[in-house]
Amino acid sequence: KAAITFLAKPSQYENPRTGELRRRLEETGDYKEALKRFPRGLIYERRMLSHLVDHPRDYIGAFRKLPIQLRRLFIHAYQSYLYNRFLSERMKRGISLSDVTAGDYILKLDQKGLPTNEISKISLSAIRDAKCEVKMGRAAVALPLVGSNIKLSGGLEGEIEQEILEEEDVSPKDFNVKVMPELKTHGSFRRIMAPVLNFKIYEVSEDVITSKFKVKIGFTLQRGSYATILLREIMKPLDVVKAGY
C-alpha cells in the first residue's frame, strides 16, 4: 500500500499530466505501462517501477531502489508529524507550553541555551525543582520524537501521546522497521519552545507592487530552529506551500 501511495497518489501541487498518469497506475496496476509513460524527471518513481516490472509483488525491494537518505526522510517526516500532533493537542487542551506539568520531559540546556542530551521525566515530587530549572533557562519542556527506544511522557501529556498513537495505529516498537532494519530509528526529544533572539523591526514601508505595507525585520535563532517557520507564523499565509513554506 505504501509503495502504491508513493507511486500512484497525485499531489495537488504537481503537473496535472503527471497526476493523471499516477491515477491511471492506481486504476490499472500496470507497472510496465506506467514505466513507459512516467516522465524521465520522476527518477525515483521510475526506479521503483522498473523493479516492479520484473518483480511485481516485491514492494520492499522496490522501496530499496530509493536512496537510503530518502527512505530515512520518510521516517523522520512521520516522527515530525506525530510530534506536531502531540503539540497541537497539548495547545488545544490548554496545557502550558513553557511550564512543566507532572509527567513532562525536560531537556537540560547548556550555557548557550542549546539542548543537551540530558533528558529527565518529571515526577510530581520533582515538579517544583523542574519549574525552577525551566524558569532560570537551564532546562526546557520537551516532547518525544517517537522511536524504538522512546518511552512516552506521563501525566496529561502522556495521555495525549497514547491517544494519538492509538489513532495512528502505531507504537514505538514499530520504528524498529523489521522489514527494512536499516531504517530503524531510536527516537529523541525536541524542545517545545524555540527562543527568538534579537528580534527587531528595521523598516516599514509601502510596497509599490501590492499597495500594501512591507516590513524588514531581523532576528537570531538557535541551531535547529528555522527562519521559514517563524516567518510563516508571522505572515499566516492561506496556503503555506504556494507561499513557499
C-alpha positions in Angstrom: 0.0 0.0 0.0 2.8 2.4 0.9 4.6 1.7 -2.4 1.4 2.3 -4.4 0.7 5.5 -2.4 4.2 6.8 -3.3 3.8 5.9 -7.0 0.1 6.4 -7.7 -1.3 9.1 -5.4 -1.2 12.5 -7.2 -0.3 15.8 -5.4 -2.4 18.9 -5.9 0.8 20.8 -6.5 2.3 18.7 -9.3 1.8 18.8 -13.0 -1.8 17.8 -13.9 -0.5 15.4 -16.6 1.7 13.6 -14.1 -1.2 13.4 -11.7 -3.3 11.8 -14.4 -0.6 9.2 -15.0 -0.5 8.4 -11.3 -4.3 7.9 -11.2 -4.1 5.6 -14.2 -1.5 3.5 -12.5 -3.7 3.3 -9.4 -6.6 2.1 -11.6 -4.8 -0.4 -13.8 -1.8 -1.6 -11.7 0.1 -1.8 -14.9 3.7 -1.1 -14.0 5.1 -1.6 -17.5 2.7 0.9 -19.0 3.5 3.4 -16.2 7.2 3.0 -16.8 6.8 3.9 -20.4 4.6 6.9 -19.7 6.1 8.4 -16.5 8.3 11.4 -17.3 12.1 10.8 -17.0 12.2 13.5 -14.4 10.5 11.2 -12.0 13.7 9.4 -11.4 12.8 7.6 -8.1 9.3 6.5 -9.3 10.9 5.1 -12.5 13.4 3.1 -10.4 10.7 1.6 -8.4 8.5 0.9 -11.4 11.4 -0.8 -13.2 11.9 -3.1 -10.3 8.1 -3.9 -10.1 8.0 -4.7 -13.8 10.4 -7.6 -13.1 9.2 -8.4 -9.5 5.5 -7.4 -9.4 4.9 -8.1 -5.7 8.3 -7.2 -4.3 7.3 -3.8 -2.8 10.1 -3.9 -0.2 12.6 -4.4 -3.0 11.1 -1.5 -4.9 11.4 0.8 -1.9 15.1 -0.3 -1.6 15.7 1.2 -5.0 15.3 4.6 -3.3 18.4 6.2 -1.7 18.6 5.3 1.9 18.7 9.1 2.8 15.3 9.5 1.1 13.8 6.4 2.9 15.0 7.7 6.2 13.4 11.0 5.4 10.0 9.3 5.3 10.6 8.0 8.8 11.8 11.4 10.1 8.8 13.1 8.4 6.4 10.8 10.2 8.2 11.4 13.5 7.7 15.2 13.0 4.1 14.6 12.0 3.4 12.8 15.3 5.3 15.4 17.3 3.2 18.2 15.7 0.0 16.3 16.6 1.2 15.9 20.2 2.0 19.6 20.4 -1.2 20.8 18.7 -3.4 18.7 21.1 -1.4 20.0 24.1 -2.3 23.5 23.0 -5.9 22.7 22.4 -6.2 21.3 25.9 -4.7 24.4 27.4 -1.6 22.7 28.8 1.3 25.1 29.2 4.0 25.1 26.5 6.6 26.9 28.7 5.9 25.5 32.1 6.3 21.9 33.4 3.5 19.6 34.4 3.9 16.2 36.1 4.9 13.6 33.6 6.6 16.0 31.2 10.1 15.6 29.9 12.6 18.4 30.3 15.9 18.8 28.3 18.9 20.3 30.1 20.3 23.3 28.3 23.9 24.3 28.0 25.4 27.7 28.8 24.4 28.9 25.3 20.8 27.8 25.8 21.2 24.9 23.4 19.7 21.4 24.3 22.0 18.8 25.6 21.4 15.0 25.6 20.4 15.1 29.2 16.7 14.3 29.5 14.5 13.8 32.6 10.9 12.8 33.1 9.4 14.9 35.9 7.5 13.2 38.7 5.1 15.1 40.9 7.6 15.2 43.7 10.2 16.8 41.4 7.9 19.4 39.8 9.0 22.3 41.9 12.7 22.0 41.1 11.9 21.4 37.5 9.8 24.5 37.2 12.7 26.5 38.7 15.2 25.0 36.2 12.9 26.0 33.3 12.3 29.4 34.7 16.0 30.0 35.1 16.7 29.0 31.5 18.6 25.9 32.4 16.1 23.4 31.0 13.2 23.3 28.6 10.0 21.3 28.2 10.3 18.7 25.5 8.1 16.2 23.6 9.2 12.9 22.1 10.2 12.2 18.5 8.8 8.7 18.7 11.3 5.9 18.1 12.1 2.3 19.2 13.9 3.4 22.4 11.5 6.2 23.5 9.2 6.0 26.4 6.2 8.3 26.2 5.6 11.2 28.6 3.5 10.7 31.7 0.6 12.6 33.1 -1.7 14.6 30.8 0.8 14.8 28.1 1.3 11.1 28.1 -2.4 10.6 27.7 -2.4 12.8 24.6 0.5 10.9 23.1 -1.1 7.5 23.8 -4.4 8.6 22.3 -2.7 9.8 19.1 -0.6 6.7 18.6 -3.7 4.6 19.0 -5.5 6.7 16.4 -2.5 6.2 14.1 -2.3 2.5 14.9 1.4 2.8 15.6 3.7 2.2 18.6 7.3 3.0 19.4 8.4 -0.6 18.7 7.2 -0.2 15.1 10.1 2.1 14.5 12.3 -1.0 14.5 11.1 -1.4 10.9 11.6 -5.1 10.9 11.0 -5.4 7.1 13.7 -2.8 6.5 16.0 -2.8 9.5 18.4 -0.3 8.0 15.7 2.3 8.7 15.5 1.6 12.4 15.0 4.8 14.4 15.7 5.1 18.1 13.9 8.4 18.6 14.9 11.5 20.5 13.3 14.6 22.2 12.7 18.1 20.9 12.0 21.2 23.0 8.6 22.7 22.6 9.6 26.4 22.7 12.4 27.9 20.5 13.6 31.3 21.7 13.7 34.1 19.2 16.6 36.4 20.0 17.5 40.0 19.0 14.1 40.5 17.2 14.0 43.9 15.6 11.8 45.8 13.1 14.2 47.8 10.9 11.8 49.4 8.4 8.1 49.6 7.5 7.3 51.0 4.0 4.7 50.8 1.3 5.0 48.0 -1.3 4.7 49.7 -4.7 3.6 46.3 -6.3 0.8 45.3 -3.9 0.0 48.8 -2.5 0.3 47.1 1.0 2.9 47.6 3.6 6.1 45.6 3.9 8.3 45.3 6.9 12.0 44.5 7.2 12.9 42.5 10.3 15.9 40.9 11.8 16.3 38.1 14.4 18.5 35.3 15.6 17.6 31.7 16.1 19.5 28.9 17.7 20.8 25.9 15.9 17.9 23.5 14.9 15.3 26.3 14.5 14.2 27.5 11.1 13.6 31.1 10.0 10.9 30.0 7.5 8.8 28.6 10.3 9.0 31.9 12.2 8.1 33.9 9.1 5.2 31.5 8.4 3.8 32.2 11.8 4.2 36.0 11.4 2.7 36.1 7.9 0.0 33.4 8.3 -0.3 32.5 4.5 -3.6 30.9 3.5 -1.6 28.2 1.5 1.8 27.5 3.1 3.0 25.5 0.0 2.2 28.2 -2.5 3.7 30.8 -0.3 7.0 28.9 -0.3 6.9 27.4 3.2 
